């Protein structure tokens, strides 16, 4: 081809390409469902404190005393346990049918008058299922155990039990 004919061929090709529609990328639309589960906020309260009763030391070495979630006392050999024992009672309310996780942290009971500590390990359920929405909520009991050293000073030992609840 000669130069003018090459120029005309290029001009003609450009005109043809301009007249042709350009194929674009194909758009795709997909839908998805959006959901949300709305729950009532949890309400949590303490209804009764845990009480191990009265313990008279005896023997040597550390001894363990336990109160079950029903209030039953287990007293180690060598100790004398008496008095009224009771579990702690908590109440949680929220949305009916929902599972609530429970976490109770170990702590220490402290003798404010004579010094000294006794280790406390709570025994709580790991979860409960709410049987209603709102009032009256759901009660659950927490027991626990204490380990008393034979060198413990006499007096009243007390402390806090940190219990946390959350939806599962």
C-alpha positions in Angstrom: 0.0 0.0 0.0 1.0 3.5 -0.6 1.1 6.1 2.0 -2.2 7.8 1.1 -3.9 4.4 0.9 -2.5 3.5 4.4 -3.8 6.7 5.7 -7.3 6.1 4.2 -7.4 2.6 5.5 -6.6 3.8 9.0 -9.2 6.5 8.7 -11.8 4.0 7.5 -10.9 1.6 10.4 -11.3 4.4 12.9 -14.7 5.3 11.5 -15.9 1.7 11.6 -14.7 1.3 15.3 -16.4 4.5 16.3 -19.7 3.4 14.8 -19.6 0.0 16.6 -21.0 -0.1 20.2 -18.3 -0.9 22.8 -19.2 -4.0 24.8 -19.0 -3.1 28.5 -18.6 -5.3 31.5 -21.8 -7.0 32.6 -23.3 -5.8 35.9 -24.6 -8.4 38.3 -26.9 -7.8 41.2 -27.3 -10.2 44.1 -29.5 -9.7 47.1 -29.0 -11.0 50.7 -31.3 -11.0 53.7 -30.5 -8.6 56.6 -31.6 -9.7 60.0 -31.4 -8.6 63.6 -32.5 -10.2 66.9 -33.4 -7.5 69.4 -33.2 -8.6 73.1 -34.4 -6.9 76.2 -31.4 -5.7 78.3 -30.5 -8.0 81.2 -31.5 -6.9 84.7 -29.4 -8.6 87.4 -29.7 -8.4 91.2 -28.7 -10.1 94.4 -31.5 -11.5 96.6 -29.5 -13.3 99.4 -25.9 -13.5 100.6 -24.0 -16.7 101.0 -23.4 -17.9 104.6 -21.1 -20.7 105.8 -22.4 -20.5 109.4 -20.0 -20.9 112.3 -16.8 -23.0 112.2 -14.7 -24.1 115.1 -11.1 -25.1 114.1 -9.6 -28.4 115.0 -6.7 -30.6 113.8 -3.8 -29.5 111.7 -3.6 -28.5 108.1 -6.0 -26.7 105.8 -9.6 -27.8 105.8 -12.3 -27.2 103.3 -16.0 -26.3 104.0 -18.6 -26.2 101.2 -22.1 -24.9 100.9 -24.0 -26.3 97.9 -26.4 -24.4 95.7 -29.2 -25.9 97.8 -27.6 -24.7 101.1 -26.3 -28.2 102.2 -23.1 -27.9 104.3 -20.1 -30.2 103.9 -17.7 -29.8 106.9 -14.2 -31.3 106.8 -13.2 -33.8 109.5 -11.6 -32.1 112.4 -13.8 -29.0 112.2 -17.1 -28.3 114.0 -19.6 -26.6 111.8 -22.9 -25.1 113.1 -25.4 -22.4 112.5 -27.6 -21.6 109.6 -26.0 -22.0 106.2 -27.5 -20.7 103.0 -26.5 -20.2 99.3 -26.4 -16.8 97.6 -29.4 -16.2 95.4 -29.3 -14.0 92.3 -32.1 -12.9 89.9 -31.7 -12.3 86.2 -34.3 -11.1 83.8 -34.3 -10.4 80.0 -35.9 -12.0 76.9 -37.9 -15.2 77.3 -36.2 -18.4 76.1 -32.7 -16.8 75.9 -29.6 -18.5 77.4 -27.7 -16.4 79.9 -24.1 -17.3 80.7 -22.9 -17.0 84.4 -19.4 -16.4 85.6 -18.5 -16.3 89.3 -14.9 -15.3 90.1 -12.9 -16.8 93.0 -12.0 -14.3 95.7 -10.7 -14.0 99.3 -12.6 -13.5 102.5 -10.8 -11.1 104.8 -10.8 -10.9 108.6 -10.9 -7.2 109.1 -10.3 -7.4 112.9 -7.6 -10.0 113.2 -6.1 -10.0 109.8 -5.8 -13.0 107.5 -7.6 -14.3 104.5 -9.5 -17.4 103.5 -9.7 -18.4 99.8 -13.2 -18.7 98.4 -14.2 -20.5 95.3 -17.9 -20.0 94.2 -19.9 -22.9 92.7 -22.4 -21.4 90.2 -24.3 -22.8 87.2 -22.5 -22.0 83.9 -25.8 -20.9 82.3 -29.5 -20.6 82.7 -32.4 -20.3 80.2 -34.8 -17.5 80.9 -38.3 -18.8 81.3 -40.1 -15.5 81.0 -39.6 -12.0 79.8 -39.1 -9.4 82.5 -40.7 -9.8 86.0 -40.3 -12.0 88.0 -37.1 -13.1 86.2 -35.2 -16.2 86.9 -33.5 -17.0 90.3 -30.4 -19.1 90.5 -28.3 -20.1 93.5 -24.6 -20.0 94.1 -22.8 -22.0 96.6 -19.0 -22.3 97.1 -16.2 -23.6 99.2 -13.6 -22.1 101.5 -10.2 -23.4 102.5 -9.4 -22.6 106.1 -5.8 -22.9 107.3 -5.3 -24.3 110.8 -3.5 -21.0 111.6 -6.5 -18.8 110.8 -7.2 -16.2 113.4 -10.7 -16.1 114.9 -13.2 -13.5 113.8 -15.6 -12.8 111.0 -14.2 -13.2 107.5 -16.1 -11.5 104.7 -15.6 -10.5 101.1 -17.5 -10.0 97.8 -18.6 -12.5 95.3 -18.3 -11.1 91.7 -20.9 -12.7 89.5 -21.4 -11.6 85.9 -24.2 -12.6 83.5 -24.4 -12.1 79.7 -26.5 -13.4 76.8 -24.9 -16.4 75.2 
